[in-house]
Amino acid sequence: MMNRLSDEHLVAGLMYFSSFFTAIIGPLVLWFVKRDSPFVQKHGYMYLNFAISYFLYQAAAGFLIVFGIGIVLNVILSVLMIIFTVLAGIKALQGEVYHIPLTIRFFSPS
């Protein structure tokens, strides 16, 4: 039997999926709207850490283009970002927490 999708699970899932169209703005707006939910709060911090981490990885890979390996790294990172975003969004919709690999924990809920 499938559980009814709660509002907080939907918002947390949409935070990840909206990033495909709005980068960081959509997830931040959704996080702000539902900031009183501990579940959404946790996913908000996780998404922010993920976005910052992978931005830094992409920047480093961009620098490595000079040495000829940056293009390959950028492609690999882009594919991983898509896969991990979809997985995190699905897990959030299911009411679970998915710790995205290679994410640096810059921020955490207090």
MMTF fields as JSON, N, C-alpha, C and O atoms, coordinates in Angstrom:
{
  "mmtfVersion": "1.0.0",
  "mmtfProducer": "UNKNOWN",
  "numBonds": 439,
  "numAtoms": 440,
  "numGroups": 110,
  "numChains": 1,
  "numModels": 1,
  "chainsPerModel": [1],
  "groupsPerChain": [110],
  "chainIdList": ["A"],
  "bondAtomList": [4, 2, 8, 6, 12, 10, 16, 14, 20, 18, 24, 22, 28, 26, 32, 30, 36, 34, 40, 38, 44, 42, 48, 46, 52, 50, 56, 54, 60, 58, 64, 62, 68, 66, 72, 70, 76, 74, 80, 78, 84, 82, 88, 86, 92, 90, 96, 94, 100, 98, 104, 102, 108, 106, 112, 110, 116, 114, 120, 118, 124, 122, 128, 126, 132, 130, 136, 134, 140, 138, 144, 142, 148, 146, 152, 150, 156, 154, 160, 158, 164, 162, 168, 166, 172, 170, 176, 174, 180, 178, 184, 182, 188, 186, 192, 190, 196, 194, 200, 198, 204, 202, 208, 206, 212, 210, 216, 214, 220, 218, 224, 222, 228, 226, 232, 230, 236, 234, 240, 238, 244, 242, 248, 246, 252, 250, 256, 254, 260, 258, 264, 262, 268, 266, 272, 270, 276, 274, 280, 278, 284, 282, 288, 286, 292, 290, 296, 294, 300, 298, 304, 302, 308, 306, 312, 310, 316, 314, 320, 318, 324, 322, 328, 326, 332, 330, 336, 334, 340, 338, 344, 342, 348, 346, 352, 350, 356, 354, 360, 358, 364, 362, 368, 366, 372, 370, 376, 374, 380, 378, 384, 382, 388, 386, 392, 390, 396, 394, 400, 398, 404, 402, 408, 406, 412, 410, 416, 414, 420, 418, 424, 422, 428, 426, 432, 430, 436, 434],
  "bondOrderList": [1, 1, 1, 1, 1, 1, 1, 1, 1, 1, 1, 1, 1, 1, 1, 1, 1, 1, 1, 1, 1, 1, 1, 1, 1, 1, 1, 1, 1, 1, 1, 1, 1, 1, 1, 1, 1, 1, 1, 1, 1, 1, 1, 1, 1, 1, 1, 1, 1, 1, 1, 1, 1, 1, 1, 1, 1, 1, 1, 1, 1, 1, 1, 1, 1, 1, 1, 1, 1, 1, 1, 1, 1, 1, 1, 1, 1, 1, 1, 1, 1, 1, 1, 1, 1, 1, 1, 1, 1, 1, 1, 1, 1, 1, 1, 1, 1, 1, 1, 1, 1, 1, 1, 1, 1, 1, 1, 1, 1],
  "groupList": [{"groupName": "MET", "atomNameList": ["N", "CA", "C", "O"], "elementList": ["N", "C", "C", "O"], "formalChargeList": [0, 0, 0, 0], "bondAtomList": [1, 0, 2, 1, 3, 2], "bondOrderList": [1, 1, 2], "singleLetterCode": "M", "chemCompType": "L-PEPTIDE LINKING"}, {"groupName": "ASN", "atomNameList": ["N", "CA", "C", "O"], "elementList": ["N", "C", "C", "O"], "formalChargeList": [0, 0, 0, 0], "bondAtomList": [1, 0, 2, 1, 3, 2], "bondOrderList": [1, 1, 2], "singleLetterCode": "N", "chemCompType": "L-PEPTIDE LINKING"}, {"groupName": "ARG", "atomNameList": ["N", "CA", "C", "O"], "elementList": ["N", "C", "C", "O"], "formalChargeList": [0, 0, 0, 0], "bondAtomList": [1, 0, 2, 1, 3, 2], "bondOrderList": [1, 1, 2], "singleLetterCode": "R", "chemCompType": "L-PEPTIDE LINKING"}, {"groupName": "LEU", "atomNameList": ["N", "CA", "C", "O"], "elementList": ["N", "C", "C", "O"], "formalChargeList": [0, 0, 0, 0], "bondAtomList": [1, 0, 2, 1, 3, 2], "bondOrderList": [1, 1, 2], "singleLetterCode": "L", "chemCompType": "L-PEPTIDE LINKING"}, {"groupName": "SER", "atomNameList": ["N", "CA", "C", "O"], "elementList": ["N", "C", "C", "O"], "formalChargeList": [0, 0, 0, 0], "bondAtomList": [1, 0, 2, 1, 3, 2], "bondOrderList": [1, 1, 2], "singleLetterCode": "S", "chemCompType": "L-PEPTIDE LINKING"}, {"groupName": "ASP", "atomNameList": ["N", "CA", "C", "O"], "elementList": ["N", "C", "C", "O"], "formalChargeList": [0, 0, 0, 0], "bondAtomList": [1, 0, 2, 1, 3, 2], "bondOrderList": [1, 1, 2], "singleLetterCode": "D", "chemCompType": "L-PEPTIDE LINKING"}, {"groupName": "GLU", "atomNameList": ["N", "CA", "C", "O"], "elementList": ["N", "C", "C", "O"], "formalChargeList": [0, 0, 0, 0], "bondAtomList": [1, 0, 2, 1, 3, 2], "bondOrderList": [1, 1, 2], "singleLetterCode": "E", "chemCompType": "L-PEPTIDE LINKING"}, {"groupName": "HIS", "atomNameList": ["N", "CA", "C", "O"], "elementList": ["N", "C", "C", "O"], "formalChargeList": [0, 0, 0, 0], "bondAtomList": [1, 0, 2, 1, 3, 2], "bondOrderList": [1, 1, 2], "singleLetterCode": "H", "chemCompType": "L-PEPTIDE LINKING"}, {"groupName": "VAL", "atomNameList": ["N", "CA", "C", "O"], "elementList": ["N", "C", "C", "O"], "formalChargeList": [0, 0, 0, 0], "bondAtomList": [1, 0, 2, 1, 3, 2], "bondOrderList": [1, 1, 2], "singleLetterCode": "V", "chemCompType": "L-PEPTIDE LINKING"}, {"groupName": "ALA", "atomNameList": ["N", "CA", "C", "O"], "elementList": ["N", "C", "C", "O"], "formalChargeList": [0, 0, 0, 0], "bondAtomList": [1, 0, 2, 1, 3, 2], "bondOrderList": [1, 1, 2], "singleLetterCode": "A", "chemCompType": "L-PEPTIDE LINKING"}, {"groupName": "GLY", "atomNameList": ["N", "CA", "C", "O"], "elementList": ["N", "C", "C", "O"], "formalChargeList": [0, 0, 0, 0], "bondAtomList": [1, 0, 2, 1, 3, 2], "bondOrderList": [1, 1, 2], "singleLetterCode": "G", "chemCompType": "PEPTIDE LINKING"}, {"groupName": "TYR", "atomNameList": ["N", "CA", "C", "O"], "elementList": ["N", "C", "C", "O"], "formalChargeList": [0, 0, 0, 0], "bondAtomList": [1, 0, 2, 1, 3, 2], "bondOrderList": [1, 1, 2], "singleLetterCode": "Y", "chemCompType": "L-PEPTIDE LINKING"}, {"groupName": "PHE", "atomNameList": ["N", "CA", "C", "O"], "elementList": ["N", "C", "C", "O"], "formalChargeList": [0, 0, 0, 0], "bondAtomList": [1, 0, 2, 1, 3, 2], "bondOrderList": [1, 1, 2], "singleLetterCode": "F", "chemCompType": "L-PEPTIDE LINKING"}, {"groupName": "THR", "atomNameList": ["N", "CA", "C", "O"], "elementList": ["N", "C", "C", "O"], "formalChargeList": [0, 0, 0, 0], "bondAtomList": [1, 0, 2, 1, 3, 2], "bondOrderList": [1, 1, 2], "singleLetterCode": "T", "chemCompType": "L-PEPTIDE LINKING"}, {"groupName": "ILE", "atomNameList": ["N", "CA", "C", "O"], "elementList": ["N", "C", "C", "O"], "formalChargeList": [0, 0, 0, 0], "bondAtomList": [1, 0, 2, 1, 3, 2], "bondOrderList": [1, 1, 2], "singleLetterCode": "I", "chemCompType": "L-PEPTIDE LINKING"}, {"groupName": "PRO", "atomNameList": ["N", "CA", "C", "O"], "elementList": ["N", "C", "C", "O"], "formalChargeList": [0, 0, 0, 0], "bondAtomList": [1, 0, 2, 1, 3, 2], "bondOrderList": [1, 1, 2], "singleLetterCode": "P", "chemCompType": "L-PEPTIDE LINKING"}, {"groupName": "TRP", "atomNameList": ["N", "CA", "C", "O"], "elementList": ["N", "C", "C", "O"], "formalChargeList": [0, 0, 0, 0], "bondAtomList": [1, 0, 2, 1, 3, 2], "bondOrderList": [1, 1, 2], "singleLetterCode": "W", "chemCompType": "L-PEPTIDE LINKING"}, {"groupName": "LYS", "atomNameList": ["N", "CA", "C", "O"], "elementList": ["N", "C", "C", "O"], "formalChargeList": [0, 0, 0, 0], "bondAtomList": [1, 0, 2, 1, 3, 2], "bondOrderList": [1, 1, 2], "singleLetterCode": "K", "chemCompType": "L-PEPTIDE LINKING"}, {"groupName": "GLN", "atomNameList": ["N", "CA", "C", "O"], "elementList": ["N", "C", "C", "O"], "formalChargeList": [0, 0, 0, 0], "bondAtomList": [1, 0, 2, 1, 3, 2], "bondOrderList": [1, 1, 2], "singleLetterCode": "Q", "chemCompType": "L-PEPTIDE LINKING"}],
  "groupTypeList": [0, 0, 1, 2, 3, 4, 5, 6, 7, 3, 8, 9, 10, 3, 0, 11, 12, 4, 4, 12, 12, 13, 9, 14, 14, 10, 15, 3, 8, 3, 16, 12, 8, 17, 2, 5, 4, 15, 12, 8, 18, 17, 7, 10, 11, 0, 11, 3, 1, 12, 9, 14, 4, 11, 12, 3, 11, 18, 9, 9, 9, 10, 12, 3, 14, 8, 12, 10, 14, 10, 14, 8, 3, 1, 8, 14, 3, 4, 8, 3, 0, 14, 14, 12, 13, 8, 3, 9, 10, 14, 17, 9, 3, 18, 10, 6, 8, 11, 7, 14, 15, 3, 13, 14, 2, 12, 12, 4, 15, 4],
  "groupIdList": [1, 2, 3, 4, 5, 6, 7, 8, 9, 10, 11, 12, 13, 14, 15, 16, 17, 18, 19, 20, 21, 22, 23, 24, 25, 26, 27, 28, 29, 30, 31, 32, 33, 34, 35, 36, 37, 38, 39, 40, 41, 42, 43, 44, 45, 46, 47, 48, 49, 50, 51, 52, 53, 54, 55, 56, 57, 58, 59, 60, 61, 62, 63, 64, 65, 66, 67, 68, 69, 70, 71, 72, 73, 74, 75, 76, 77, 78, 79, 80, 81, 82, 83, 84, 85, 86, 87, 88, 89, 90, 91, 92, 93, 94, 95, 96, 97, 98, 99, 100, 101, 102, 103, 104, 105, 106, 107, 108, 109, 110],
  "secStructList": [7, 7, 7, 7, 7, 7, 2, 2, 2, 2, 2, 2, 2, 2, 2, 2, 2, 2, 2, 2, 2, 2, 6, 6, 2, 2, 2, 2, 2, 2, 2, 2, 2, 6, 6, 6, 7, 2, 2, 2, 2, 2, 2, 2, 2, 2, 2, 2, 2, 2, 2, 2, 2, 2, 2, 2, 2, 2, 2, 2, 2, 2, 2, 4, 4, 4, 4, 6, 7, 2, 2, 2, 2, 2, 2, 2, 2, 2, 2, 2, 2, 2, 2, 2, 2, 2, 2, 2, 2, 2, 2, 2, 2, 6, 6, 7, 7, 7, 7, 7, 6, 6, 7, 7, 7, 7, 7, 7, 7, 7],
  "xCoordList": [0.842, 0.0, 0.892, 1.856, 0.57, 1.395, 0.918, -0.28, 1.856, 1.524, 1.14, 1.636, 0.234, -0.163, 1.026, 1.705, 1.264, 2.38, 2.074, 1.087, 2.909, 2.679, 3.209, 4.019, 2.725, 3.17, 4.675, 5.348, 5.195, 6.63, 7.472, 8.547, 7.013, 7.752, 7.721, 8.719, 6.556, 6.423, 7.338, 8.024, 7.348, 8.194, 9.667, 10.442, 10.057, 11.458, 11.851, 12.941, 10.976, 11.261, 11.346, 12.224, 10.424, 10.426, 11.661, 12.082, 12.238, 13.471, 14.55, 15.266, 14.658, 15.668, 15.27, 16.077, 14.024, 13.605, 13.54, 13.803, 13.191, 13.133, 14.518, 14.646, 15.55, 16.912, 17.298, 18.213, 16.612, 16.892, 16.486, 17.046, 15.514, 14.987, 15.387, 15.45, 15.659, 15.918, 17.217, 17.452, 18.052, 19.338, 19.113, 18.593, 19.49, 19.421, 18.203, 17.786, 17.625, 16.518, 15.275, 14.696, 14.864, 13.676, 13.778, 12.877, 14.86, 14.997, 15.007, 14.434, 15.649, 15.683, 14.301, 13.942, 13.525, 12.163, 11.306, 10.592, 11.375, 10.601, 11.026, 10.185, 12.309, 12.831, 12.293, 11.871, 12.305, 11.825, 10.335, 9.901, 9.559, 8.109, 7.757, 6.819, 8.496, 8.169, 9.26, 9.522, 9.885, 11.038, 10.699, 11.604, 9.418, 9.037, 9.035, 8.919, 9.161, 9.18, 10.612, 11.493, 10.857, 12.203, 12.678, 13.864, 11.748, 12.106, 12.581, 13.609, 11.836, 12.211, 13.487, 14.344, 13.609, 14.815, 16.056, 17.066, 15.982, 17.117, 17.464, 18.635, 16.453, 16.705, 17.199, 17.989, 16.744, 17.232, 18.727, 19.463, 19.162, 20.601, 21.375, 22.464, 20.802, 21.487, 21.62, 22.669, 20.542, 20.617, 21.633, 22.407, 21.63, 22.569, 24.014, 24.855, 24.298, 25.641, 25.995, 27.117, 25.042, 25.239, 25.545, 26.491, 24.755, 24.937, 26.297, 26.988, 26.677, 27.969, 29.116, 30.073, 29.022, 30.082, 30.3, 31.431, 29.22, 29.374, 29.743, 30.358, 29.377, 29.856, 31.376, 32.07, 31.88, 33.335, 34.038, 35.103, 33.446, 34.039, 34.05, 35.026, 32.955, 32.886, 33.906, 34.531, 34.076, 35.064, 36.474, 37.276, 36.774, 38.096, 38.298, 39.376, 37.258, 37.354, 37.523, 38.246, 36.855, 37.02, 38.45, 38.98, 39.067, 40.475, 41.362, 42.348, 41.016, 41.821, 41.679, 42.371, 40.787, 40.678, 42.017, 42.381, 42.739, 44.061, 44.983, 45.827, 44.819, 45.675, 45.081, 45.668, 43.924, 43.338, 42.404, 41.812, 42.25, 41.356, 40.066, 39.158, 39.986, 38.824, 37.533, 36.475, 37.597, 36.375, 35.763, 34.555, 36.596, 36.106, 35.529, 34.468, 36.22, 35.728, 34.408, 33.515, 34.278, 33.025, 31.87, 30.77, 32.105, 31.054, 30.663, 29.478, 31.658, 31.386, 30.619, 29.64, 31.062, 30.38, 28.946, 28.046, 28.732, 27.383, 26.448, 25.306, 26.936, 26.122, 25.821, 24.688, 26.837, 26.631, 25.633, 24.796, 25.716, 24.783, 23.348, 22.453, 23.124, 21.773, 21.285, 20.172, 22.109, 21.726, 21.44, 20.412, 22.342, 22.173, 20.988, 20.319, 20.724, 19.57, 18.277, 17.373, 18.183, 16.982, 16.816, 15.717, 17.896, 17.822, 17.386, 16.532, 17.963, 17.61, 16.155, 15.458, 15.694, 14.304, 13.336, 12.318, 13.643, 12.79, 12.766, 11.703, 13.935, 14.003, 13.23, 12.562, 13.312, 12.573, 11.069, 10.325, 10.618, 9.196, 8.732, 7.575, 9.637, 9.317, 9.461, 9.208, 9.863, 10.009, 11.329, 11.461, 12.299, 13.61, 14.657, 14.426, 15.794, 16.921, 17.996, 18.38, 18.479, 19.535, 20.754, 20.713, 21.821, 23.061, 23.82, 24.339, 23.879, 24.485, 25.995, 26.655, 26.54, 27.987, 28.813, 28.396, 29.964, 30.95, 30.495, 31.119, 29.412, 28.925, 29.672, 29.771, 30.19, 30.882, 29.832, 28.948, 29.924, 28.948, 29.412, 30.165, 28.947, 29.254, 28.308, 28.714, 27.039, 25.987, 25.244, 25.148, 24.724, 23.885, 22.798, 22.985, 21.661, 20.589, 21.043, 21.76, 20.628, 21.068, 20.32, 20.579],
  "yCoordList": [-1.177, 0.0, 1.247, 1.332, 2.178, 3.376, 4.471, 4.737, 5.099, 6.198, 7.43, 7.666, 8.214, 9.468, 10.429, 10.536, 11.108, 12.049, 13.281, 13.974, 13.552, 14.716, 15.977, 15.919, 17.107, 18.394, 18.575, 19.045, 18.197, 18.416, 17.502, 17.904, 16.297, 15.409, 15.964, 15.922, 16.487, 17.069, 18.286, 18.419, 19.16, 20.36, 19.971, 20.532, 19.013, 18.578, 17.971, 18.241, 17.158, 16.577, 17.641, 17.598, 18.597, 19.674, 20.563, 21.174, 20.638, 21.424, 20.883, 21.648, 19.578, 18.968, 19.085, 19.494, 18.724, 18.719, 20.121, 20.296, 21.127, 22.498, 23.027, 23.984, 22.41, 22.878, 22.668, 23.324, 21.763, 21.567, 22.792, 23.043, 23.55, 24.688, 26.036, 27.032, 26.075, 27.366, 27.405, 28.343, 26.402, 26.302, 26.395, 25.457, 27.49, 27.6, 28.383, 28.224, 29.225, 30.096, 29.292, 29.521, 28.362, 27.546, 26.795, 26.891, 26.043, 25.335, 26.269, 25.939, 27.425, 28.358, 28.923, 29.082, 29.227, 29.738, 28.672, 28.965, 27.433, 26.347, 26.109, 25.878, 26.164, 25.982, 27.083, 26.813, 28.314, 29.446, 29.315, 29.604, 28.882, 28.764, 27.737, 27.94, 26.656, 25.558, 25.39, 24.274, 26.482, 26.423, 25.927, 25.566, 25.901, 25.436, 23.911, 23.38, 23.212, 21.75, 21.237, 21.58, 20.428, 19.873, 19.033, 19.03, 18.323, 17.496, 18.371, 18.087, 19.429, 20.351, 21.097, 21.337, 21.457, 22.149, 21.291, 21.792, 20.005, 19.1, 19.004, 19.084, 18.834, 18.734, 20.056, 20.063, 21.163, 22.464, 22.615, 23.049, 22.257, 22.307, 21.325, 21.633, 20.141, 19.142, 19.626, 19.455, 20.237, 20.732, 21.868, 21.918, 22.77, 23.891, 23.387, 23.862, 22.438, 21.843, 21.164, 21.295, 20.442, 19.763, 20.777, 20.594, 21.838, 22.841, 23.529, 23.715, 23.901, 24.563, 23.606, 23.978, 22.379, 21.383, 21.144, 21.192, 20.887, 20.558, 21.778, 21.634, 22.981, 24.191, 24.277, 24.58, 24.01, 24.045, 22.975, 23.226, 21.783, 20.717, 21.101, 20.845, 21.718, 22.144, 23.246, 23.266, 24.157, 25.23, 24.654, 25.079, 23.693, 23.054, 22.307, 22.36, 21.614, 20.903, 21.898, 21.628, 23.047, 24.082, 24.582, 24.829, 24.728, 25.132, 24.062, 24.384, 22.801, 21.693, 21.5, 20.667, 22.263, 22.213, 22.584, 22.074, 23.469, 23.881, 22.672, 22.637, 21.688, 20.505, 19.34, 18.259, 19.564, 18.559, 17.555, 16.74, 17.582, 16.605, 17.235, 16.526, 18.532, 19.239, 18.949, 18.875, 18.784, 18.524, 17.195, 17.101, 16.178, 14.86, 14.938, 14.376, 15.625, 15.771, 16.531, 16.174, 17.583, 18.333, 17.46, 17.544, 16.63, 15.729, 14.735, 14.518, 14.136, 13.166, 13.827, 13.27, 15.004, 15.715, 16.081, 15.999, 16.48, 16.838, 15.637, 15.747, 14.496, 13.273, 12.882, 12.532, 12.943, 12.612, 13.56, 13.128, 14.845, 15.816, 15.482, 15.561, 15.113, 14.758, 13.516, 13.499, 12.489, 11.237, 11.47, 11.024, 12.164, 12.372, 13.284, 13.101, 14.257, 15.134, 14.344, 14.504, 13.493, 12.669, 11.705, 11.566, 11.044, 10.113, 10.827, 10.325, 11.987, 12.737, 13.194, 13.156, 13.625, 14.039, 12.893, 13.063, 11.734, 10.552, 10.142, 9.863, 10.107, 9.736, 10.734, 10.335, 12.018, 13.029, 12.816, 12.934, 12.505, 12.235, 11.015, 10.939, 10.068, 8.864, 9.086, 8.175, 10.281, 10.589, 10.151, 10.045, 9.898, 9.441, 10.533, 11.52, 10.324, 11.244, 10.528, 9.406, 11.174, 10.615, 11.516, 12.687, 10.97, 11.738, 11.643, 10.585, 12.747, 12.782, 12.602, 13.329, 11.632, 11.382, 12.616, 13.422, 12.736, 13.787, 15.182, 16.176, 15.261, 16.557, 16.978, 16.223, 18.186, 18.753, 19.388, 20.099, 19.138, 19.687, 21.077, 21.214, 22.096, 23.48, 23.969, 24.669, 23.584, 24.017, 22.789, 21.777, 22.894, 21.821, 22.444, 23.52, 21.764, 22.314, 22.376, 21.495, 23.406, 23.568, 22.675, 22.699],
  "zCoordList": [0.0, 0.0, 0.0, 0.761, -0.832, -0.983, -0.031, 0.071, 0.659, 1.557, 0.758, -0.344, 1.351, 0.72, 0.771, 1.792, -0.314, -0.412, 0.433, 0.189, 1.415, 2.271, 1.59, 0.665, 2.078, 1.526, 1.672, 0.754, 2.839, 3.055, 2.171, 1.728, 1.907, 0.999, -0.421, -1.14, -0.815, -2.152, -2.312, -3.326, -1.325, -1.402, -1.432, -2.206, -0.595, -0.574, -1.921, -2.427, -2.502, -3.818, -4.898, -5.76, -4.844, -5.841, -5.724, -6.706, -4.536, -4.387, -5.316, -5.963, -5.377, -6.247, -7.719, -8.553, -8.035, -9.438, -10.036, -11.225, -9.222, -9.748, -10.095, -10.858, -9.54, -9.824, -11.284, -11.78, -11.975, -13.4, -14.219, -15.286, -13.72, -14.473, -13.886, -14.607, -12.584, -11.945, -11.15, -10.389, -11.32, -10.599, -9.098, -8.494, -8.496, -7.032, -6.553, -5.406, -7.407, -6.989, -6.608, -5.546, -7.453, -7.171, -5.859, -5.026, -5.651, -4.376, -3.165, -2.127, -3.287, -2.156, -1.847, -0.68, -2.884, -2.674, -1.998, -1.038, -2.497, -1.89, -0.443, 0.426, -0.192, 1.166, 2.073, 3.198, 1.592, 2.384, 2.695, 3.81, 1.709, 1.877, 2.957, 3.728, 3.01, 3.935, 5.0, 5.447, 5.4, 6.303, 7.707, 8.46, 8.077, 9.411, 9.532, 10.637, 8.423, 8.429, 8.622, 7.834, 9.647, 9.847, 8.655, 8.327, 8.013, 6.856, 5.696, 5.081, 5.398, 4.321, 4.698, 3.848, 5.957, 6.435, 6.176, 5.683, 6.507, 6.305, 4.821, 4.45, 3.975, 2.539, 1.961, 1.017, 2.515, 2.066, 2.299, 1.413, 3.487, 3.785, 2.916, 2.432, 2.725, 1.902, 0.459, -0.163, -0.078, -1.455, -1.571, -2.527, -0.605, -0.647, -0.615, -1.378, 0.253, 0.306, -1.011, -1.5, -1.58, -2.864, -3.966, -4.732, -4.049, -5.103, -4.985, -5.987, -3.784, -3.591, -3.9, -4.58, -3.403, -3.632, -5.112, -5.595, -5.83, -7.241, -8.074, -9.131, -7.619, -8.285, -8.161, -9.132, -6.968, -6.762, -7.592, -8.156, -7.669, -8.485, -9.964, -10.669, -10.433, -11.837, -12.107, -13.167, -11.16, -11.333, -11.414, -12.245, -10.555, -10.588, -11.903, -12.495, -12.357, -13.637, -14.784, -15.743, -14.683, -15.701, -15.765, -16.848, -14.619, -14.575, -15.213, -15.876, -15.014, -15.534, -17.044, -17.629, -17.674, -19.141, -19.764, -20.824, -19.103, -19.581, -19.732, -20.627, -18.862, -18.878, -19.666, -19.724, -20.267, -21.147, -20.503, -21.21, -19.193, -18.567, -18.05, -17.616, -18.092, -17.559, -18.284, -17.659, -19.591, -20.361, -19.937, -19.72, -19.821, -19.403, -17.987, -17.716, -17.099, -15.726, -15.677, -14.909, -16.496, -16.54, -17.005, -16.458, -18.003, -18.496, -17.406, -17.152, -16.769, -15.703, -14.554, -14.058, -14.136, -13.055, -13.431, -12.596, -14.668, -15.112, -15.068, -14.622, -15.53, -15.498, -14.051, -13.722, -13.189, -11.775, -11.118, -10.324, -11.443, -10.872, -11.245, -10.404, -12.491, -12.936, -12.197, -11.672, -12.159, -11.496, -10.016, -9.505, -9.326, -7.891, -7.578, -6.56, -8.438, -8.231, -8.348, -7.528, -9.362, -9.543, -8.364, -7.827, -7.964, -6.828, -5.549, -4.819, -5.279, -4.07, -4.119, -3.105, -5.291, -5.434, -5.207, -4.538, -5.754, -5.571, -4.098, -3.544, -3.473, -2.052, -1.188, -0.235, -1.51, -0.75, -0.905, 0.069, -2.111, -2.333, -1.536, -1.123, -1.324, -0.555, 0.95, 1.739, 1.347, 2.762, 3.356, 4.575, 2.511, 2.961, 2.75, 2.052, 3.366, 3.207, 2.407, 2.737, 1.361, 0.521, 0.647, 0.27, 1.169, 1.297, -0.023, -0.379, -0.733, -2.06, -1.941, -1.198, -2.674, -2.609, -3.003, -3.833, -2.4, -2.664, -2.244, -2.615, -1.473, -1.021, 0.239, 1.205, 0.206, 1.361, 2.268, 1.792, 3.554, 4.494, 4.946, 5.91, 4.229, 4.591, 5.684, 6.612, 5.554, 6.475, 6.977, 6.283, 8.185, 8.711, 9.572, 10.14, 9.667, 10.506, 11.963, 12.438, 12.652, 14.051, 14.999, 16.203]
}
